[in-house]
Amino acid sequence: MVATNSYRTATPIAATPPVRILVDSLADEGFSNAQITNAREIIRRLDPDRFHISLFYLSNPDPAIRRLSNVRLIRLPRRRQTIRILREFILGSHHILFYLKSAPAGKFYLRLRKHWRDGRITIGTIESQSDLRNEPTLTPGAVRLWEETILRCDFLFSNSQSVRRSLQHEYGLHSEVIETGVDTKFFMPKSGPVVNSRIRVLFAGSLRPFKQSDLLLDAAARFPQADFVIAGDGIMADGLRDTIHNNNLSNVTLLGPLIAQSLREEYQNADVFLFPSKWEGSPKVILEAAACGLPVLARNNYCPETVIDGKTGFLAKNDDELYRRLHELLNNGQLRKSLGTAGRLHSLNFDWDRIALKWQKVFLEVSERKHAAGYRG
């Protein structure tokens, strides 16, 4: 694998005419996929005088995206979507292809573009550890497609230092870091005090083995004085439901997938956010929980910069430490409050308004390089 271009953020130079960006994502409302929602948060904050955005959709675009004056929506057919996307990649008038997905259209485009002087810039984002072959829920074909698309982009951006190091270690590829953000004006503490008759512990995320949502069931058995709430869906849902029933865990509730407004309510009504996942990049749910004023209990396997151990929550090195820290939080209301308050303040450093400005600088700089080189597109 050949290393991609190195990028260093520089003072942006105003682009005239506007920089045209094709975002390889979907504008449909109701989608909760992290990559899709991240792309929308960035798009919504780009200066409309400097950036014109093209974005795909299937049926019902999100009204917040549809209202943007600088966004062009491209409807995808029910069938042969790869052909329509590939056609836009090749014939579209964009300067930058952003958030390239691990999908056939991207693979074909990156193969074809080598045969003509295509100066359009491709930008890929890395949002997980790069040892994908060690994750059993990912097929070899899925890993290979990721290698043939995302990793072949002109510029790579990781969403944490840990992810950057993993990419360098596994593939020898360089990337810069732009963090995942959070909307701190939407995710915020409840206006009044949270008063639960029993301590409420929340998990949110996909129900996949590496997320270890089943650890909440073990915790529920250990700490019957607390209630445990699991928000999300995935391949482990039925197994979790059976375990709850077979062990009569009356203090566990499975909520299923939630829209953003409902998830915010769960954050605001919880006392502790427990996220025992072992394999991550920079999980959004940790930031959302912190922005809502929750102390976060997570693992230190992936060194999340969004949690400061001992200040905004705890990072545990194993299960025993997780349970020990959870016991501390369940029995110390003042500790929960102080960690949650610090977590809210820390989350402001990752507000999407700040993160989007970093992306604006990137787009302006790489666009300026393209124009200086005199490429087509």
N, C-alpha and C positions, 0 to 999 in steps of 0.2 A: 504494500500500500504506500503510495507516494504521499508525503506530507503536503497539506494544503498551504495556501498563502498565509503568511503572518499578517496580523492586523493590529495596528496600534491606534487607539482613539486620538483624533487630532481635532483642532478647532474647526468646526464645520464652515464650509464655504457655501453661501447661498446658491441654490441651484435654480437656473432659469433656462428653459421652462421647468415646470414641476417634475420631480423625479417620479417615474411611473413604476409601480411595484405590483407584481402579480403575487398574491398570497395563496399558497397551495393549501387552502383550508375551506371550510364550509360556513356559510352565513346563516344557516337555518336555526330558527329559535328552538329552544328545548334541548339542544345538545350539551352534555355536561363533560365531554371528553376534555382533559386538561389542555392538550395542545390546541384544540379548537378555541376554547375559552381564553387561553393566553393570547392567541393571535388577535382575537377580537378586542381584548383590553388594549393592546398596542395600537391597533388600527384606529380605535376611537379617539386616541390621544395625539395622533400625528397632525401636524400643522396642515390644514387643508390647502393653504396657499403654496406649500412646498411639495406636497405629496399627493399623487393621484393613485388610488388603490383599485385593483381588480380582484374579485373574490367570487368563488363558485357558490352555488346553492342548488338544492334539490327541489324544494316545493315552497316553503314558507320562510322567507328571510326574517331574521331578528329585526323588529322595528327600529331598535337603536342603531343598527348598522344601515338599514334601508334609508334612514333619514339623513345620513351623512352626505353632504353635497359632493364630496370628492371621491365617492366610492361607486364603482361600476360593478354591477352584479351580473354574473354569467350563469345562466340556467343550464344544469346538466340534464341530459335525457335519462329516462329510466333504464335504458340499455345502452351498451357501448360507451360508457362514461369515459373509459380510458382513452378512446379515440378523440373524444371532444376535449379532454384535458390536454392531451398531447398536442392537438392542433393549436391550442392556445399557447402552450409552451413554445412551439416552433414559430408560429405566425403572429403571435401577439406583439404589441408595440411596447412592451415593458422594458425597463432598464434592469430591473432586479427581480429575481425569482426568490421569494422568501418563504421560510418555513416548509421547505420541500419535504413531502411525506415519503415514507417508505412504501412505495406503491409502483405498479408496473409503468405508469406514465412517466414518472421521474426516471426510472431505469432506462427506458427507451430514449428519452430526451438526452440524457447525459451520454449515452452511446453515440447518438446521431450528431450532437453538437461538435464533436471532434472533427467532423468532416467539412465544416465551413467556419469562416472567421466570425464566430459568434461572440461578441464582447459583452453580452448580458451576464450579469453577475448572479451566481447561485449562492444562497446562504442557507446553511443547515444548522439546526439546533440539536444539541445533545442534552437529554433531560433524564438520563439514567446512567448507572454504571455501565462500562463498556464490555464487561465480561458476560455478554449475553448468552454465550454457549453454556454457562454454568446455571442458567435459569431454566428449569425443566419445563415450564409452561410455554416456552418459546421453541418453535420447531426450527430445525436446521435451515429450512427454506426461508423462514421469516428473518433469521439472522443474516443469511446471505443477501436477501433483498435490502436489508438495512445497510449492509456494507457496500452494496452496489448503487445506493442512492445517497443517503445522508452523508456518508463518509467521502463521497466523491465531489462534494460541493466545493466551490472556490474558497469559501470561508466557513469556518466552524466556530460556533459559540456554545460553550457549556454553561449550565445554569448554576454551577457551584465550583469551588476549588477542588472538591473531592472528585467531581465528575471530570474536570479537566485533567487531574492526575491519572484517573482511570483510563481515559482515552489515550493519553501519552504512553502509559504502561502497556496497554493491550495492543495498540496499533502504531505507536510512534508518531501520532499525529498531534499537531499543535492546535490549540484553540484558545480564544479569549473567553473571559467570563462576563456574562450579563445575567444577573440573577432573575429568578422568577419573582413576579410581583404580587401584590395584594391590593385590593381596593379598600383602603382603610376608611373611606366614607360610607361604604356599604357594610363591611364587616367591622362592627364596633360593639363595645360593651352595651349591655342592656341599660336603658335609661334609669331604671330603679334597681334596688338590690335584688340579687338572686336568692330566693328563700325556698329551699327544698327541705321537706321533712326528712329526707334521707340524702346522703351525698350521692351526686349523679356523675358517673364517669362515662365519657363519650369516646367512641372511635368512629372515624369516617374514612372511607376509602373503598377501593375495589376489594372484593372478597376472594383474593388469590393467596396461595400458600405462603409466598414470601412476605405478605403483609402481616401474617400471623394474628389475624383477628380471633382465631381460636384461643389465643392466650387470654382474651377477656373472659372466656368461659371458665378457665382455670382460676382467674382472679375473682370471678363472681362466687365460686365455691369457697375460696379462701376468705373472702370478705363479704359475708352475707348481710352485713349492716349497710352496704352500699348498693345502689342500682347501677347496672351497666347497660349502655345503649349503643347499638351497632347500626350505623347508617351506611348503606352501600349494597351492592349486588355483585355477583360473580359465581364462579364455579364451586365455591365452598358453601354457598347459601343453604343448600339442602342438608349438607352434613352438619352445619351449625345448628340448624333447626332440629335435627334428630337428636343431637347431643343435649340441647336444652330440654327437650321433652323427656329423654331417657334418664336424665339426671335431676329432673324436677327443679331446674334452675329458674325459679319464679322471679328472680331479680335481674333477669336479662331480657331485653327487648330488641327484636330485629325490626328495623324500620324500612328496609329496602332502600332503593335509590331515591334521592330527594332533589327537588329543584333548589336553586340557590337561596331563595327566600326562606324555604323550610329548613334548609341546613343552617342558615344564619340563626334561626330561632333555636335550633338545638344547641349550637355553640353558646348562645346567650343564656340558655337555661341550664347549662351544665356547670359543674364545679371543677372538673379535671378533664384534660384531654390526654388520653392514653393511646399512643401510636407505636406499637411494638415491631413495626416492619424492619426487616434486616437488609433490604436491598432497594436503595432509592437514589434519586438524584437530589432534588430539593423539593420535597412534597408540598404542594399548595395548602393542604389541609392544616399543616403545622402553622403556617403563616396566618391562615384564616382564623384558627382557634386563638392564636396569640393576639391578633387584632381585636378579637372579641373579649379579651381580658382573661383568657384561661391560662393557668399554668400548664405547660406541656411536658409530658413524660415520654421520651423516645429513646432510641438506641444510639450509641456512638459509632456504629459500624460505618456509616457514610458521612460522619462528621458534619451534621447539618449546621450551617452558619446562622440559621434562623432561630436556633435555641442556644442560649448562653447557659452552660451548666452551672447550677447553683444560683443563678440570677433571674432567669426567665422560666426556668423549669429544670429538669434533670435529664442527663444523657447517661443511660445505663449500659454497662459492658456485657451483661448477661441477664438471664431470667431472674436469678436471685436478687440482683440489685434492682431490677424493675419492681419486684414485689416489695422490697424493702422501702424503696422510694415512694411507692404507691401507699404503703402503710403510713408513712410520714405525712403525706398529703391528706389522707383521709382523716387523720387525727389532729390536724393543725390548721384551723381556719385562717389564722393570721399569716401562716406561710403561704397558703393558697392565694390569699389576697395580694401579698407583696410580690410574689412571683408573677401573678397575672397582670398587675399594674406595670411591672418592668417589661413584661412581654408585649403589652400594648405599645409602650414607648419604643421598644426595639423594632416592632413591625413597621413603624413609620419610616424607617430607613429603606424599606422595600416597597413603599407605595408605588403603584403603577405609574403615577405621574412622573416620578423620578426615573423609573426604569424605562419608560417610553422615551424620555429625553436621551437616554443612552443609545437607544435604537435609532433615533433621529440622526444623531451624530454619525453612526455607522453608515446609514443609508446615504447621507450627504457625502461622506468621504469616499465610499466605494463608487458612487455615481460620478464624482469628480475624476477619479482615476480612469473610469471608463471613457469619459469624454476626452480626457487628455490623451488617451491611447488611440482615439479615432476609430473605435470599432462601430459596427453597425448595431442596430437595435434601438 
